[in-house]
Each structure stands twice: as structure tokens, then as C-alpha cells.
């Protein structure tokens, strides 16, 4: 296993007979506590530098029960969400090569939480582990979350594979953000009541697959979730994601302790919703927009320690498990990890996100000049669309005006202009706008109220 390194303090916890003494011995440390009346105990360790293995010996009840284990100190990342986070390494592009590659990252440790929900009670323990703590092995890597693993590998590369990194996969296909949120989040956002009796009930997965793990300290979290909320409480999503991030930070042990070059306490990575089925649904774009708390980018003032991975251009109509489950998880994780390196470690040569509009000029009744914050390259014709007064949508043509600006053609009665709002925006990596550099990051999804420009 991996325990969170300094400056945060890792935590050991367990259960025993009330009032029994518990002793933890490791290195030159001899720490004691007593089992509380509810049968639980907890020992907070002094901050520890990265490395290991460190041998721990735990004794309860004056020596009547003793067990030992080895642990490494490093960074622990919590990976959560729905099916694209759950999607296994064996299901992605070049899976055989990726499985072999993962075996070389012996500084990583993997833990996969068994699916379980609780309708009304925050559990003290998870139900079990589909994959117990393990180094990457031929039998564990194929079944592990591809996004969790690939993100961990890319962070490991930043440290030349010298820092232990623990990856906790706690995900469940087809689940809503409300299920992963505590009752505190529901109260803050005035979430509509949900009296369901399954994993999508309010707080069911928070109770069963998050709360039991908050006794420990983690470096941060990454999150791929949103498609199940496109038609369920979508207008609440901006509040839900803001409140969830804050609540998780306050719930995990020492979640507010800053660390690393930029003093970020609880970095939270969000994969912006990717491609979905072919069609003209624009509700997906609104969800992408809400994932940034209606600001278009992360971090922002609402979630100042968040970072973003854009995925809408990774279209995969031939995916065996459906369009929504794109197989190029490698590109998605490179984008997210680069944003993390910028935010957390101050690696300024890595970008946080793709081109962002900085100005819109209503030059005429039928065209708009949009200026971006960086030089642009054209990837294809698809991306811009406008909504008419009757609620119908139409694709908008555009042309590059200069290095940083595009002119978009719209009808005179258009009321909204959007970018990357359609469920399936373009063919694979052929959307309209990318950064004109080696990263070639897709432009951020955006919405403009054209009426406000008149």
C-alpha cells in the first residue's frame, strides 16, 4: 500500500475492543491510542518523506493481537466517477502494449474498491476490494481503471518514477453525481429529492465507496462523471460539482494541508464530458459547460484547485461498448496530467487547457469575430453551432481571420452561439479549433448569448 507523504500526515485506523490499547511501531516511532467506545481506533502518523518500504507492527490488547505490514510513503490519488473512469485497461486502444508498459511502473500501487452502496448510513468500512493493494501485475493491470492508471503513470514520469504513487479506483458505471455526494452537498444545492433504492440514490455511493476511505489522507482526486446527469438535474450540476469538491476536501484527512511547489491542498481533476452518440443533441454541451461551473475553464474562482482534461474530440464510433466509451484514454490522461503538472508542480511549459475566447465582436448581422488567447489551427469544419429563436439548432461555418481569430457565420435571428456543444462534435481529433503548437489542445467548449452583443 501507499500512505500519503509529507507535508500531510497519514492515518492508520481499525477496530477492536473498546478501551483496549493499540500500539503502532515503525522505524523509531512508538505510537499509542485506545479503542473508542464505538470500537474504532485511529493513529495519526508524523509527516513522512517519500520512500519505503516501511515495516509497521500493530499490537492490540497488550499483545493479544499483533499484525504487521509494509507500506510506502508517496502520493495517493482517488479516482472516481462512472463508466469512463471504470473502463478497464484491457478495453482501450493498444491494450496489450499498455499492460506491458504498466509492469515497468513498480513504484505504483493499485487498489480497486468493490462496488457497494448504502442508502442511509455512512459506512465505517468498504465492503471489500476487487483488487487489493498490489504493484502492477499481469493479472491486476488489465482489470484496473485505465484512466486512473494512465494518469498515475504520467505523474510518475514527472518524478522519473522515483516517488511511490498509490491509485485508488472507486468507480461505478452509469452513476449520477448525486450518488457520490454527501447529504451536505444535497442540502447546500437544494437538490430535488430522490427516493430511489439503488446505487443512484442520493448519497448511496458516498456512503458506501467514499466516506469509508476519508479516514486516510490523499494527495487529490480525479473525476470522470457527467453523462448520466445530462438528462437528470443538469441545471444543478454546477452547484453539485462545486459543493462535492469542497466537501471531499473537508472530509478526507488533512484535505486542507497545502503541498508541493504551488501549495495546492486538494487538487481535483475533472475530465470534461467526451463524445457521445451521433445526433443533434446539444444538452451535452450544457453539461460540459456546467462541469466548469459555467466559467469555461478550470481552475476558476469557484473551484480554485481544480484542473481539466478535455475529451470531446476523441470520437470513437466503433467502440465495442458504445460511442460514449471512447478508447483513446491515453490522450485524455496526457491532457489531464499536463494540467495537473501546471497547477500542482508549477510546470509552466504544460498547459492547463486549450484555446479560450477573450473577445467577441458583432461585426455584422450575420457574422461574429471571435478572438482567442492563443494562436489557432484548424482541425476540421465541425464545432460551432447556433440556436434560433424557435429553439432549433444549426451548424455554423467559420473561417480563420488571423492567427488568433475566427469569423463565424450566423443567421440574423440566432440567439445563442456555441462551441463543442453537440453530443458528438466531430470525427476523431478533427474538430474546428486547436492550439497551434505541439500540444494541439482542443478549444474549450463555450457559449455566447448573441442577444447580449446587440
Backbone torsions as a table, in degrees:
resi	resn	phi	psi	omega
1	UNK	NA	165.9	174.4
2	UNK	-120.2	131.5	172.7
3	UNK	-105.3	145.4	-175.9
4	UNK	-64.2	131.2	-178.0
5	UNK	-81.0	173.2	176.3
6	UNK	-60.5	151.6	10.5
7	UNK	-84.3	-1.9	176.3
8	UNK	-78.2	158.2	177.6
9	UNK	-104.2	124.0	175.7
10	UNK	-72.2	164.2	-176.1
11	UNK	-131.2	135.4	168.4
12	UNK	-105.1	139.7	-179.7
13	UNK	-147.4	160.2	179.3
14	UNK	-175.3	-162.8	-176.0
15	UNK	-134.8	154.3	179.8
16	UNK	-170.5	-169.5	178.0
17	UNK	-74.8	132.0	179.1
18	UNK	-50.3	137.8	178.4
19	UNK	77.2	-8.0	179.2
20	UNK	-67.1	144.3	178.0
21	UNK	-79.5	140.5	176.2
22	UNK	-122.4	129.9	-179.5
23	UNK	-121.6	130.5	175.3
24	UNK	-114.8	122.4	179.1
25	UNK	-118.2	130.5	173.9
26	UNK	-160.1	140.6	-176.1
27	UNK	48.8	-122.9	179.6
28	UNK	-101.2	15.9	-175.4
29	UNK	-100.2	141.9	178.6
30	UNK	-137.8	98.4	-173.3
31	UNK	-114.0	139.9	-177.4
32	UNK	-129.4	153.8	172.1
33	UNK	-156.6	179.7	177.3
34	UNK	-124.8	148.8	176.4
35	UNK	-69.1	130.8	-178.6
36	UNK	-74.0	174.1	-177.5
37	UNK	-62.9	-25.7	179.5
38	UNK	-87.8	6.2	175.3
39	UNK	88.3	7.9	-178.4
40	UNK	-109.0	151.6	173.3
41	UNK	-136.6	158.4	-178.0
42	UNK	-151.3	136.6	175.4
43	UNK	-127.8	122.9	177.4
44	UNK	-90.4	123.2	-176.6
45	UNK	-85.2	152.7	172.8
46	UNK	-66.5	148.8	178.7
47	UNK	-54.1	139.1	-172.8
48	UNK	-129.4	139.9	177.8
49	UNK	-69.2	161.4	-179.1
50	UNK	-67.8	146.5	177.1
51	UNK	140.8	-170.3	-179.3
52	UNK	145.3	-168.0	1.0
53	UNK	-76.1	150.8	177.0
54	UNK	-111.7	128.8	179.6
55	UNK	-88.0	128.0	177.1
56	UNK	-112.7	140.5	172.0
57	UNK	-126.2	123.0	-178.9
58	UNK	-110.6	127.2	179.7
59	UNK	-122.3	132.6	177.2
60	UNK	-122.2	150.2	172.8
61	UNK	59.9	44.1	175.9
62	UNK	67.3	25.5	177.0
63	UNK	101.5	1.0	-179.9
64	UNK	-69.7	-24.5	179.4
65	UNK	-138.1	122.4	-178.3
66	UNK	-136.2	136.1	172.5
67	UNK	-145.0	157.2	-178.1
68	UNK	-134.8	157.8	178.5
69	UNK	-158.6	161.8	174.5
70	UNK	-107.1	144.0	177.5
71	UNK	-142.6	153.6	173.1
72	UNK	-106.1	151.6	172.7
73	UNK	-105.1	131.3	-179.3
74	UNK	-171.0	-146.7	177.6
75	UNK	-104.0	136.6	179.0
76	UNK	-113.4	127.4	179.2
77	UNK	-117.6	136.3	-179.0
78	UNK	-104.1	120.9	-175.2
79	UNK	-112.1	123.1	-171.7
80	UNK	-144.5	168.3	178.4
81	UNK	134.4	-149.9	-174.8
82	UNK	-112.0	-144.6	-161.7
83	UNK	-63.2	-34.5	-180.0
84	UNK	-70.8	-26.7	171.2
85	UNK	-77.0	-35.4	-179.3
86	UNK	-73.0	-24.5	-174.5
87	UNK	-53.3	129.2	-168.7
88	UNK	-83.8	158.1	178.6
89	UNK	-57.2	-37.3	-178.1
90	UNK	-68.3	-7.6	-177.3
91	UNK	-103.0	-2.9	-173.0
92	UNK	-98.9	173.7	175.0
93	UNK	-58.7	142.9	175.4
94	UNK	54.2	42.0	-174.0
95	UNK	-62.6	-38.7	-179.2
96	UNK	-61.8	-45.4	178.4
97	UNK	-65.2	-39.0	-179.0
98	UNK	-66.7	-37.9	178.2
99	UNK	-63.5	-45.0	178.3
100	UNK	-63.3	-43.4	179.3
101	UNK	-60.4	-42.3	-177.3
102	UNK	-60.3	-30.7	-178.0
103	UNK	-65.8	-18.0	178.8
104	UNK	-82.0	-12.3	-179.7
105	UNK	-92.6	69.9	-176.7
106	UNK	-80.3	1.6	170.1
107	UNK	-85.9	-7.0	177.1
108	UNK	-89.9	151.0	171.7
109	UNK	-132.0	135.2	-174.4
110	UNK	-111.9	140.2	175.2
111	UNK	-141.1	125.3	178.9
112	UNK	-118.0	124.0	-176.5
113	UNK	-82.7	134.3	177.0
114	UNK	-69.4	137.7	179.5
115	UNK	-60.8	132.4	179.1
116	UNK	-165.4	144.2	176.1
117	UNK	-132.5	157.5	177.2
118	UNK	-135.2	124.5	-172.3
119	UNK	-72.9	-32.9	-171.6
120	UNK	-135.2	-11.1	-173.0
121	UNK	-124.4	132.9	171.5
122	UNK	-73.8	116.5	-175.5
123	UNK	-75.5	150.4	176.9
124	UNK	-80.1	-28.4	-179.6
125	UNK	-135.4	150.8	170.4
126	UNK	-70.3	159.9	-177.3
127	UNK	-69.1	-30.0	-179.3
128	UNK	168.0	-172.0	-176.0
129	UNK	-126.8	127.4	172.6
130	UNK	-71.9	-34.0	173.0
131	UNK	-133.6	108.2	175.5
132	UNK	-65.9	165.8	179.4
133	UNK	-48.1	127.8	-179.5
134	UNK	-158.3	150.5	166.4
135	UNK	-69.8	159.6	177.2
136	UNK	-56.2	123.6	-178.6
137	UNK	-132.2	157.4	-179.0
138	UNK	-57.4	-26.6	-178.7
139	UNK	-93.3	-14.6	-178.2
140	UNK	-100.5	-39.1	-175.8
141	UNK	-59.7	-45.6	-176.2
142	UNK	-57.8	-31.5	-175.8
143	UNK	-93.5	-2.0	-175.7
144	UNK	-87.6	158.3	177.3
145	UNK	-58.4	122.3	179.4
146	UNK	-64.8	-43.2	-178.1
147	UNK	-65.5	-39.8	179.0
148	UNK	-63.9	-47.0	-178.1
149	UNK	-65.5	-48.9	-175.9
150	UNK	-64.8	-36.9	175.8
151	UNK	-62.5	-45.5	178.8
152	UNK	-61.6	-40.1	178.3
153	UNK	-61.3	-42.1	-177.6
154	UNK	-70.3	-33.9	172.8
155	UNK	-68.9	-39.3	178.2
156	UNK	-59.7	-39.8	178.1
157	UNK	-58.9	-34.8	179.3
158	UNK	-60.3	-32.3	-179.6
159	UNK	-100.9	17.1	-177.3
160	UNK	52.8	35.9	176.6
161	UNK	59.6	25.9	-178.5
162	UNK	-95.1	-17.1	-177.3
163	UNK	-101.2	127.8	172.8
164	UNK	-60.8	139.0	178.4
165	UNK	-133.5	123.9	176.2
166	UNK	-99.0	133.3	-177.4
167	UNK	-120.8	118.6	-179.4
168	UNK	-108.3	115.8	-179.8
169	UNK	-97.9	108.4	178.7
170	UNK	-128.5	85.3	-172.7
171	UNK	-138.5	160.6	-178.1
172	UNK	-153.0	125.3	-177.9
173	UNK	-60.4	142.2	171.5
174	UNK	71.1	24.7	-175.3
175	UNK	-105.5	152.6	-176.7
176	UNK	-96.2	159.6	179.7
177	UNK	-63.3	-30.8	-179.4
178	UNK	-60.9	-34.3	-178.5
179	UNK	-68.5	-30.8	-178.6
180	UNK	-88.4	0.3	-175.4
181	UNK	-104.8	142.2	177.7
182	UNK	-72.8	169.9	176.4
183	UNK	-61.5	-26.5	178.5
184	UNK	-64.2	-39.9	178.6
185	UNK	-65.3	-44.8	179.4
186	UNK	-59.8	-40.3	179.9
187	UNK	-68.3	-41.7	-178.3
188	UNK	-64.1	-37.7	-176.5
189	UNK	-94.8	0.9	-177.5
190	UNK	52.6	46.8	-176.7
191	UNK	-63.4	133.9	176.0
192	UNK	-55.8	143.0	-176.7
193	UNK	-62.5	145.1	176.7
194	UNK	-135.5	109.8	-176.0
195	UNK	-97.9	25.3	-179.6
196	UNK	-63.8	166.6	-176.7
197	UNK	-126.0	37.9	-179.4
198	UNK	-142.3	-165.6	-175.5
199	UNK	-64.5	-18.0	179.5
200	UNK	-93.7	7.8	175.1
201	UNK	-68.6	153.7	-179.3
202	UNK	-52.5	123.3	174.2
203	UNK	70.1	6.7	-174.5
204	UNK	-62.2	-38.8	-178.6
205	UNK	-88.1	-28.2	168.7
206	UNK	-58.2	-47.2	-178.4
207	UNK	-63.3	-38.9	-171.5
208	UNK	-97.7	-26.3	-170.7
209	UNK	-129.8	-0.5	176.4
210	UNK	-121.7	-57.8	-176.2
211	UNK	-51.3	-41.5	-179.6
212	UNK	-62.6	-20.9	-176.9
213	UNK	-95.8	-5.9	-176.4
214	UNK	-74.5	-5.3	175.4
215	UNK	-67.7	-21.0	-177.0
216	UNK	-98.7	169.3	176.0
217	UNK	-99.8	142.4	176.7
218	UNK	-131.6	161.0	177.3
219	UNK	-77.4	-40.7	-179.0
220	UNK	-179.0	-167.3	-175.9
221	UNK	-140.6	154.0	168.4
222	UNK	-126.9	153.3	-164.3
223	UNK	-143.7	123.4	168.9
224	UNK	-124.9	104.0	-177.4
225	UNK	-160.5	148.1	175.4
226	UNK	155.3	-32.1	-175.0
227	UNK	-62.1	-34.0	179.4
228	UNK	-72.2	-13.2	178.4
229	UNK	-100.7	2.5	178.3
230	UNK	-59.0	-37.0	179.3
231	UNK	-117.4	23.2	178.6
232	UNK	-141.7	107.9	178.2
233	UNK	54.4	35.4	-177.6
234	UNK	-59.1	-37.2	-178.2
235	UNK	-69.6	-12.6	177.7
236	UNK	-93.4	-6.0	-168.6
237	UNK	-63.6	-39.0	-179.5
238	UNK	-59.1	-43.2	176.4
239	UNK	-67.7	-43.3	-176.9
240	UNK	-61.0	-44.6	-176.4
241	UNK	-70.7	-36.8	177.2
242	UNK	-63.6	-48.4	-177.7
243	UNK	-68.0	-38.0	179.0
244	UNK	-61.6	-46.7	-179.8
245	UNK	-60.0	-46.6	179.5
246	UNK	-62.9	-40.2	-177.9
247	UNK	-68.7	-42.1	177.3
248	UNK	-63.3	-43.0	179.2
249	UNK	-59.4	-41.5	-179.0
250	UNK	-76.6	-17.2	-175.6
251	UNK	-93.2	-40.2	179.0
252	UNK	-69.2	143.5	179.8
253	UNK	-51.5	124.6	176.6
254	UNK	55.9	35.6	179.5
255	UNK	-66.0	-15.3	-179.4
256	UNK	-102.3	11.2	179.7
257	UNK	-88.7	117.6	-178.2
258	UNK	-72.6	154.9	-177.4
259	UNK	-153.1	166.3	174.7
260	UNK	64.9	-176.4	-167.2
261	UNK	-57.5	-38.3	-175.4
262	UNK	-100.0	10.7	176.6
263	UNK	54.6	44.7	176.7
264	UNK	-91.0	125.4	-174.2
265	UNK	-83.4	-48.2	-173.3
266	UNK	-138.1	74.5	179.7
267	UNK	-63.1	136.7	-175.6
268	UNK	-131.7	110.7	-178.1
269	UNK	-93.1	131.8	-178.0
270	UNK	-120.1	120.2	170.0
271	UNK	-79.3	117.0	177.8
272	UNK	-70.2	137.3	-171.8
273	UNK	-48.9	133.3	-176.1
274	UNK	-89.9	-160.6	-177.2
275	UNK	-69.7	154.6	177.1
276	UNK	-131.6	-157.9	-175.9
277	UNK	-66.1	155.4	174.2
278	UNK	-60.9	147.7	178.6
279	UNK	149.0	-174.6	-175.4
280	UNK	-111.6	25.4	177.6
281	UNK	-74.9	126.0	178.2
282	UNK	-105.9	3.1	177.9
283	UNK	-65.4	-28.0	179.2
284	UNK	-61.8	-36.0	179.6
285	UNK	-65.8	-37.9	178.1
286	UNK	-63.8	-38.3	178.0
287	UNK	-65.8	-42.4	176.1
288	UNK	-57.4	-41.8	179.1
289	UNK	-64.3	-45.3	180.0
290	UNK	-64.9	-27.8	179.0
291	UNK	-63.7	-20.4	175.5
292	UNK	-101.0	17.5	-176.7
293	UNK	55.7	41.6	175.6
294	UNK	60.5	29.4	178.4
295	UNK	-113.6	-15.1	177.1
296	UNK	89.9	-23.8	-177.8
297	UNK	-140.3	160.4	170.0
298	UNK	-134.1	142.0	1.5
299	UNK	-74.0	162.0	171.9
300	UNK	-147.5	-176.3	-173.8
301	UNK	-65.5	-22.9	179.4
302	UNK	-79.0	-39.9	178.2
303	UNK	-131.4	79.9	-171.3
304	UNK	-70.4	-13.4	179.9
305	UNK	-112.8	24.4	178.4
306	UNK	-96.4	157.0	173.4
307	UNK	-140.6	162.0	-161.0
308	UNK	-129.6	140.0	171.5
309	UNK	-125.0	114.4	-177.4
310	UNK	-86.9	136.8	-173.4
311	UNK	-133.6	0.2	-169.0
312	UNK	-64.0	-18.7	-177.0
313	UNK	-94.3	6.4	-176.6
314	UNK	-93.3	44.1	-174.2
315	UNK	-56.3	137.0	-176.1
316	UNK	-146.2	76.3	-177.1
317	UNK	-66.6	-17.5	-178.3
318	UNK	-97.6	8.3	179.8
319	UNK	-59.4	128.7	-178.3
320	UNK	-59.5	-24.1	-178.4
321	UNK	-104.2	13.5	175.1
322	UNK	110.2	155.6	-177.0
323	UNK	-53.0	-35.7	-174.0
324	UNK	-67.2	-22.0	-177.3
325	UNK	-102.0	72.0	180.0
326	UNK	-63.7	145.3	-173.4
327	UNK	-93.9	-10.8	179.3
328	UNK	-84.4	70.4	177.3
329	UNK	-75.0	-18.7	-178.9
330	UNK	-64.3	-49.1	179.7
331	UNK	-62.7	-42.9	179.7
332	UNK	-58.1	-43.3	-176.5
333	UNK	-75.8	-30.1	173.4
334	UNK	-63.0	-43.6	178.8
335	UNK	-63.3	-45.1	-179.2
336	UNK	-66.8	-43.6	-179.0
337	UNK	-65.4	-37.5	176.6
338	UNK	-62.6	-41.6	177.0
339	UNK	-62.9	-38.4	177.8
340	UNK	-64.7	-42.3	-179.7
341	UNK	-62.1	-37.3	177.0
342	UNK	-66.7	-50.5	-175.5
343	UNK	-68.0	-47.1	-169.8
344	UNK	-87.1	-45.1	-171.7
345	UNK	-104.2	0.3	177.5
346	UNK	70.8	26.9	-179.9
347	UNK	-83.7	89.3	-168.7
348	UNK	-71.6	-15.4	177.1
349	UNK	-77.8	-6.2	174.0
350	UNK	-100.5	133.9	-175.0
351	UNK	-90.4	148.7	178.8
352	UNK	-78.8	-29.9	-177.1
353	UNK	-169.3	175.5	-178.5
354	UNK	-82.4	-169.5	-177.0
355	UNK	-55.5	140.1	-178.3
356	UNK	-125.1	132.2	178.4
357	UNK	-69.0	139.2	180.0
358	UNK	-118.2	-12.5	179.6
359	UNK	-159.9	145.7	174.1
360	UNK	-131.9	132.2	-176.9
361	UNK	-121.4	119.5	177.9
362	UNK	-82.1	82.3	-172.4
363	UNK	-71.2	-32.4	179.3
364	UNK	-153.4	178.5	-177.7
365	UNK	-69.6	-18.9	-174.5
366	UNK	-124.2	14.2	175.9
367	UNK	-151.9	152.5	179.2
368	UNK	-127.9	137.0	175.3
369	UNK	-102.2	116.3	-177.2
370	UNK	-112.6	125.1	-179.5
371	UNK	-106.4	135.4	-179.0
372	UNK	-107.8	169.3	-175.0
373	UNK	-85.8	2.3	-179.1
374	UNK	-154.6	165.6	178.4
375	UNK	-64.5	145.4	-173.0
376	UNK	-112.2	151.1	166.5
377	UNK	-126.8	151.3	-177.1
378	UNK	-97.3	128.2	179.9
379	UNK	-103.5	-19.2	-177.3
380	UNK	171.4	-173.9	-174.9
381	UNK	-87.8	-13.5	-166.1
382	UNK	-101.6	137.0	176.2
383	UNK	161.3	-48.4	-179.5
384	UNK	-84.4	143.2	175.5
385	UNK	-153.6	150.6	178.1
386	UNK	-124.8	152.9	177.0
387	UNK	-106.2	133.9	178.7
388	UNK	-89.8	171.0	-176.9
389	UNK	-61.6	-27.3	-179.4
390	UNK	-84.6	2.7	178.7
391	UNK	91.7	-4.5	178.0
392	UNK	-80.7	160.4	-176.7
393	UNK	-120.6	153.3	176.9
394	UNK	-148.2	140.3	175.8
395	UNK	-65.4	147.1	-179.1
396	UNK	-114.4	132.8	175.1
397	UNK	-82.6	160.2	-177.2
398	UNK	-153.1	166.2	174.5
399	UNK	-146.9	148.9	177.8
400	UNK	-71.3	122.1	-179.4
401	UNK	-86.7	-43.3	175.1
402	UNK	-156.1	-167.8	-172.7
403	UNK	-60.0	-30.3	-174.4
404	UNK	-120.3	5.9	-174.1
405	UNK	-132.3	148.9	174.0
406	UNK	-128.0	148.0	174.1
407	UNK	-106.8	124.5	-175.4
408	UNK	-111.1	130.9	180.0
409	UNK	-88.6	130.5	178.2
410	UNK	-135.1	159.0	174.8
411	UNK	-77.7	151.0	-177.3
412	UNK	-58.5	-30.0	-178.1
413	UNK	-94.6	13.5	176.2
414	UNK	-67.5	141.7	179.8
415	UNK	-112.0	-27.5	178.5
416	UNK	-131.7	141.4	170.0
417	UNK	-117.2	136.7	-179.2
418	UNK	-130.9	159.5	170.8
419	UNK	-130.1	131.6	178.5
420	UNK	59.0	45.0	179.1
421	UNK	-102.4	-22.0	-178.5
422	UNK	-69.5	150.8	-176.8
423	UNK	-55.8	-50.0	173.3
424	UNK	-112.6	105.1	-168.5
425	UNK	-75.0	-42.9	-172.5
426	UNK	-159.9	176.7	170.5
427	UNK	-74.6	169.3	-172.2
428	UNK	-51.9	115.3	177.2
429	UNK	54.9	33.4	179.1
430	UNK	-126.2	33.5	175.8
431	UNK	-76.7	172.8	-169.6
432	UNK	-63.1	-52.2	-167.4
433	UNK	-122.2	134.6	174.6
434	UNK	-137.0	161.7	172.8
435	UNK	-69.8	141.2	-177.6
436	UNK	-90.2	70.0	179.7
437	UNK	-155.7	-175.7	-176.1
438	UNK	-67.1	-25.0	-179.9
439	UNK	-75.1	-33.2	-179.6
440	UNK	46.8	57.9	-179.8
441	UNK	-81.6	139.9	178.8
442	UNK	-69.2	144.5	176.5
443	UNK	-60.8	149.0	-177.4
444	UNK	-71.2	139.8	171.6
445	UNK	-54.5	141.1	-174.8
446	UNK	-150.4	159.9	176.3
447	UNK	-139.7	135.2	178.1
448	UNK	-123.6	132.4	172.0
449	UNK	-86.8	100.4	-175.4
450	UNK	-63.8	-31.5	179.6
451	UNK	-59.5	-31.9	-179.2
452	UNK	-71.9	-15.5	-179.9
453	UNK	-84.9	-14.3	-176.3
454	UNK	-81.5	NA	NA
